[in-house]
Amino acid sequence: MQVFPIGVVRSLVHARKQMPAFGAPARIEVYRDYEEGLLRFEKHSHVWVLAWLDRAERNVLQVTPRGVADPGPAGLHGVFAVRSPARPNPVGLTATRVTRVAGNAIEVDRLDFLDGTPVLDLKPYFVSRDLIFSANNAPVGKPSGRPALRDSLIAQAVHFHGELCGDLAVAVRILEHFRFEVLGLEEWDGAQFTVPLGRPCLIDAVMGITRASPGRRNLLFHEDDRSLTVAAQTRGDYRILAPAEAEFSSTLDAPQESVFLFQPRQSQVILGADADLRPDHHR
């Protein structure tokens, strides 16, 4: 097999330990010999970037992934079960949003490849083939803390909703609070969400973050635009104070008491065919 780099990554991140979990803004410089391959590239908002992780180990088959606290045998994962750069053939694969194309330079919002990483290929992200909203993953690790959790929730919400807005920030703040303060960073397994029918951006954000949906009977609706409920082992009733039309950044950085009020209650979640989907359920 012969593989030739078609470009290189330009990034402010030079060391793996400095790389944020979801990557950092970057530029892909396609070599002039391959620039003609970018014809009609602007048709696509997102792209798969395949890269050669030239600083990765190639003789490792099991690793302790980022976010796994146990450094012993219980924390080990095979490299084919995780996204570790260490693997026999260190090919990196990341989907990212294109923010600008200028000649042979492609700017992207987030890329988890270090500066100078050789790029092997670019392939368009096709929503008709690549979007699998029903996919599931067992947890590999936990966020390192609340800032990492927030960054993850924002990325998941934007991937589904498509833009930053005030109600997306409201959903992030509420779900961050519940996951950190109530669940202790555990997953949403078995949780049920009741959302206000009149706040569609908030609904999108909740669906993108939690994978809940009406068809799975774990996403319910009511007509109170100021109320959101999360029901897991503990039920959390959230009174929304931030207006839907507020800006993303101001809502994200606002004091909690100006975004929502929280009241915990014991809860028993009912999922499946017997779940009630009427608008007034759980009000």
Helices and strands as residue ranges (DSSP letters): E 7-11, G 16-18, E 24-30, G 32-38, G 41-43, E 46-52, E 62-63, G 73-75, E 77-78, G 79-81, E 91-102, E 105-111, E 118-124, H 127-130, H 146-161, H 166-177, I 178-182, E 192-196, H 200-210, G 214-216, E 219-222, E 227-231, E 234-240, H 248-253, G 256-258, E 260-266
